Amino acid sequence: MQPERAFPSDWPLQGAIDLKSQDLPHASSTIEWWYVNSHLRAVDGREYSLFAAFFRSERDGGRGHSHFLTWALTDVAEQIYYPQSLLDPSTPQEALKELEQGKGAMDPRIRGALREIFERGGVPRPDRLLQREAILATDGLAIDLDGNRFVRESDGGYLLELHNDELGLGCQLRFIPQKPAIRNGDDGVVNGFTAKQMFYYFVPRCQVEGKLGVGGKDIPLQSATGWYDHEFGRSKSGSDAEEKDVAWNWVSAQLDNGWDLTAYETIELSQDQQVPLERRLVLIDPHGARQVYATFELQPLAYWTSTRTFSEYPVRWRLLVPEVKLDLMIESEFAGQEFQTLLNGPGFWEGRVRVRGEHGGQAVRGLGFVERTGFHHLDQLDQFFAAVGREMRRQVEDLFPLQPTAEQLCRMIASPELSHHMEGVDEDQLSRVLIQPIRDILDRGGKAWRSYGVLASMDVVGGDSHKFRHWLGLAELLHVGSLIVDDVEDRSEIRRGGPSCHKLHGEALAINAGSACYFLGLLPLRTDPLRPEQVARIYDAFFQALRAAHAGQALDIDGLQSLMPAVVESGDTRGLERRVLAIHRLKSAVPPGALARMSAEVAGGTAAQVTGLGHLFEAFGLAFQIMDDALNLRGFQRGLKSQGEDIAEGKITLPVAKAMARLAREQRRALWQAVAAKPREAGEIARIIDVVAACGALDECEAQAREIIETAWRRFDPLVDDSFAKVMLRAFGWFILDREY
């Protein structure tokens, strides 16, 4: 075993830390950041918190440095979180290099969507690019990133200036240390996320003076406290490098008894396991003395799921250090304090928390920050939509529990003002004959893309989907209703890998439950603060979707068999294909398009954006159904539907229509005769599928689906800014084309 190498010469020596020299950028470090947070009370009593982190990192091969800034303002009263991120101008080019090198395990469709943005020199919002090169002094701490500044002043205080002129946000604050610099970790040395070892010190309590800017207005402050820390180190390289997937939790808190604390834990994520790497808790007394503990408990107690990344974050914790009788509850001021950025995709949680509990047998309170990062990645779209599905089912469970109370049933069926409508209703019976049939299909899970589309359509036009997470159930109930009724009409026996609803509950209850879904889906709108004109447009779009879907279903039930004799004789399938696509459009394209327009409407999208999203999701729905026709013959993954089910029912789907244009007359006659016979024997169905596939009809269907999506995207692309929601919508379009279920 080789002896530990000496620490870099520009690291602090033993004893007190000389901030004047150690606050400077370190030549030995390939990654370094300066961080502050603050809790502020305005003169009108309103409370805010903010954090800011200025980063400097060496580019691969020592080709200079890149600079980044992340900061966020938390408005407690309005429960609004304003994340801001400025990335180095080189980011698009550097990101493209990483994509070319295949770094990361990101889904290839997400990589492709990001590539399109990087190739035109952009980054997805909320990230923005610095408009000029960073200014970083070498003779004193003075960082300037597009006028966002962090400066150590001659009296030892720190000046922080931040601004986003577009949103009218900013601050001008002075941090004046009230305690000395404290070493974190093992006498200042920590095992970092991207480095072998790093040095980490912090000033746990500062007096803060200055002003905020919110909504374009200056907000004078009544009182404020602050925290400052600085971390630097050298990344591993060459044979010394060891790839690890590391996540961490970090908390800082200032208590009303004059004590401060910070705790961190780093965790290696390996094959669905979480392996603890390092943990420290540091307590600082009112005089600045340091106490360090490696044994403590940081227990998550409640979780929140983001509707943008569908990452799950703890929002309530318990911190225990029995040795010093420290027992604290740490709770987020509000859950929605997720920060999306390319720096740590898909995002991390960093926000204001309230602290209460006991320390040394005495009651204490305080404020703090929690950061949780690295536990979630933009990995595979299958996993992403599985997470969407889990949250969707949670929302449905809240709206339509399997064992509802009398009050919940009244909200579903009537309203508190019309509670007499429920007199004499047997709650158990109603749950069994109405809710259970719906939940039997819904709880099996589905593709969840319609549900995600509802929220993504809000975020992509600049709205806040967190306020409308209950809309996840709206899209799914509309879809499940159509599935239940469709299975009755088509005599389908399998749905989502299990028996169809009518096989479990009988046709009468299934038809009733399916129809009820259309009306139950509107219940989430009852609690939303919508303007009357918005409600009118939303209801109009919703019922237009239902009308279209029922019209398409009627055409589908009646079928297109009457066109086949002429098609068989002529081989001209243009009219037949238009008729097939008309059914698909009405049944499968109009509903998601309507839901997208509804969502963009409540999120404040422009008229062009509302219309554009409607057209995009209509294209998604149409392409999805074309691919569904092809998959019905190729076979669904995991046997979620019977292969060749459409052939067994004698349906004229798009692959059959396209095959008619590619086969000779005698082959057309033989194919139509075989399909019209509604074959049930597996060998005969397989033979028919082979004929359709061999002539290239399935490949042509898939090519048409791709062209539909690409054409729609070219029209939609210029209507909205590049953002993470837009990246996911682009990736989803390709996901439709690649799916196997």
Secondary structure, 3 states (H helix, E strand, C coil): CCCCCCCCCCCCCCCCCCHHHHCCCCCCCCEEEEEEEEEEEECCCCEEEEEEEEEEEECHHHCCEEEEEEEEEEECCCCEEEEEEEECCCHHHHHHHHHHCCCCCCCHHHHHHHHHHHHCCCCCECEEECCCCCEECCCCCEEEECCEEEEECCCCCEEEEEEECCCCEEEEEEEEECCCCEECCECCEECCCCEEEEEEEEEEEEEEEEEEEECCEEEEEEEEEEEEEEEEEEECCHHHCCCCCEEEEEEEEEECCCCEEEEEEEEEEECCEEEEEEEEEEEECCCCCEEEECCCEEEEEEEEECCCCCCEEEEEEEEEEHHHCEEEEEEECCCCCEECCHHHCCCEEEEEEEEEEEECCEEEEEEEEEEEECCCCCCCHHHHHHHHHHHHHHHHHHHCCCCCCHHHHHHHHCCHHHHHHHCCCCHHHHHHHHHHHHHHHHCCCCCCHHHHHHHHHHHCCCCCHHHHHHHHHHHHHHHHHHHHHHHHHHCCCEECCEECHHHHHCHHHHHHHHHHHHHHCCHHHHHCCCCHHHHHHHHHHHHHHHHHHHHHHHHHHHCCHHHHHHHHHHCCCHHHHHHHHHHHHHHHHHHHHHHHHHHHHHCCCCHHHHHHHHHHHHHHHHHHHHHHHHHHHHCCHHHCCCCCHHHHCCCCCHHHHHHHHHCCHHHHHHHHHHHHCCCCCHHHHHHHHHHHHHCCHHHHHHHHHHHHHHHHHHHHHHHCCCEHHHHHHHHHHHHHHHCCC
